[in-house]
Amino acid sequence: MSTLKQRMQERLKDWQTDLEQLQLQFSLGKKEAAEEFEVQKKKLQSWLEEQQAEVKEEFGEARTELREEYDELLAKLKRSKTAAADNLEEQQATFASTLDNLQDKAKEAEQEGETGASEAAGSLQDRLMRFRAQMDVLAANAKSEASEEYEEAKEEAKKRMAELKKKSAEWQSEAKGEWKEFQEDFEKAIGKWKSYFK
């Protein structure tokens, strides 16, 4: 079983990987964006299927609305057509409202739930946010003509992602340092305790 700190480090690594992926997605053309959108849909569907048992276990009957939104998103993914440049915006819109609703339900569950359910809800919300960002970027890249505002927003987003990537690397380094320091302190304490029993 992993500790909270380890799970947070894993989440930071995931964020860093997804930020790198988002940076690459900003430069894709229409066809490549549609292909990557399909890849992301399949990843999301696969991830939702893998997590389905955990969601039912963690949230039980108390979070029926969350499970219903979860199942609805999974069903939409399963019956969606193959993404292409000409239907990408439509597909993104189809998933957007369900993703938003599911994120809202996860946020409520995180705030109201007990420790296990709260942590699971936070993790769910976090992962959905990253999938949503990638789908939004890919759909925007598939538009036939990018406006000047979009190009400016894209540049701003690239800068922000670079900053976040740098910060996540710093946080990860700090978390490792703090964890190592905690371990060393704990080992010293155990060493003292052992000396009392000799």
N, C-alpha and C positions, 0 to 999 in steps of 0.2 A: 504494500500500500504506500502510495507516495504522500509526502508531506505537503502542506499548503504552500510552502515556499517552493518546492519542486514543481508543483502544479502551476504556480505563478511564473516560474522561469520557463516552463514549457509554453505557456500562453504567450509570453513575450517573444519566444522564438517563433511561434506561429505567426504572430503579428508581423515580425520582421520579415519572414518569408513572404507573407501576403503583400506587404508593402513593396517588396522587390518585384513581385509579380505585377502589382498595379502599375508600377513605373514602366514596366515593359509593355503593358496593355495600352498605355496612352499612345504608343507609337505604332500600333497595329493599323493596317488598312481595313477596308470594309469586309473583304472576304476573310481575312485572318481573324478579325474581331468576331465574325459569325462562327467560325470554327472554334475559337476559344470559348465563346459563349456556350456552345454545345458541350465542350469539355467541362465547363463550370457547372452546367446543369447536371451532368452525369455525376460529378463529384458531390454536389449537394444531395442528389438523390441517394447515392451510395452512403454518404455520411448519415443522412436521416434514417435510412434503413438499419444501419449499424447501431444507431442510438435509440431506436424505437423501444426496445425492451427496457433500457435504462430509464427512458422518459416515463414509461408506464409504471415502473417500479418506484422511481423517485417522486413522482407527482401524484400517483394514485388517483382516486376518485375526486379528491379535493380540488384538483385542477382540470376538471373536465374540459373547460373552454380552451385551455392551452393544448391539451391532447387533440381536441377537435381541429384546431388551427394547424397543428402539426400534421395530422392525417390529411387535411385538405391540401396543404402544400405538397406533400408526398404524392397524392393522387394527381395533382396538376402536373407535376414533373413527369410522372409515368405516362400520362396521356398527351403530353405536348409533342408537337411536330418537331422535326429536325430544324435547328436554327439556320437561317440564311440571312444575308444582308437585308433582304426586302421584308422580312418578318420579325426582325430582332427587336425593334421598338415595341411592337405588339406583344411579343412574348415577355419582354421585360415588364411591361405594364400588367400582364396577367399575373406574374409572380409577385410584383411589387406590393400590392395591397395585402396579400396573404403573408408575405414576409413581414410587413409592417405590423399586422395584427398579431402574428406570432411573437415578434419582438416585444410588443406591448404586454402581451400575456406573460412572457418570460420575465419582463421587468417587474410586473406585479408580483409574480411568484417569488422573485428574488427578494423583494422588500417584505413580503408577508410570510414567507416560508421559514421553516426550521432550518437548522444549519445545513443538512445534506441537500434538501430541496432548494434552498437558497443558493448554494454553491452550484448545483446542477443548472439552475435557471440562469445564473450569471454566465456560466460557460456557454449555454445555449444561445443566449442573447449576444454574446461576444462573437461567436462563430457565425451567426446569422448576419450580423452587421458586416462582417468581412465578405461574406458571399454577396450580400446586397451591393456593397461598394464595387466589387468586381463586375457584377452584372450591369450596373449603371454605367460604368466606364465603357464597357464593351458595346452596349447599346448606343451610347453617344458617339462612339467612334464609327459606327456603321451608318450614321446619317450621311446623306449624299453630299451636303455642303456644310462645312463647319463655319459657324459665324465667328466674327472677330472676338465677340465676348467669350465664346467657347474656347477659342485658342488662348485667350488671356486667362480664363479660369483653369485651363489645362496646365499652363505654365505655373500658375499659383499653386495648384494641387501638387505638381511635381516638386516644387520647393518645400511645401508643407510635408510631403511624404519623406523627402530627404531629411528634414529636421526630425520627424518622428522616428525614422529609422535610426538616426544617430542617437536620439534619446533612448530608444528601446535597447540599443547596444550598451549605452551607459547604465541603464537600469539593470540590465542583465548582469553586467560586470559588478555593480554595487550589490545586487542580490547574492551573487556568488561569494563576494567578499564578506558580506554580513553572515552568510550561512557558514562559511569556513571559520570565521571568528567565533560564532556560536558553538560550533563543533569543538574547537580547541578549548574554549572555556569549559564546556561540558566535560571533555576528557580530563581536564585538570581537576575539576570537582570530583569526578569519579576516582581519580588517583588519590585525592585526599581521603575520600570515604574508604577506599581500600586499605589505606594505612591505619585507619581506626580499628580494622578487624584483623590485623595481623597478630 
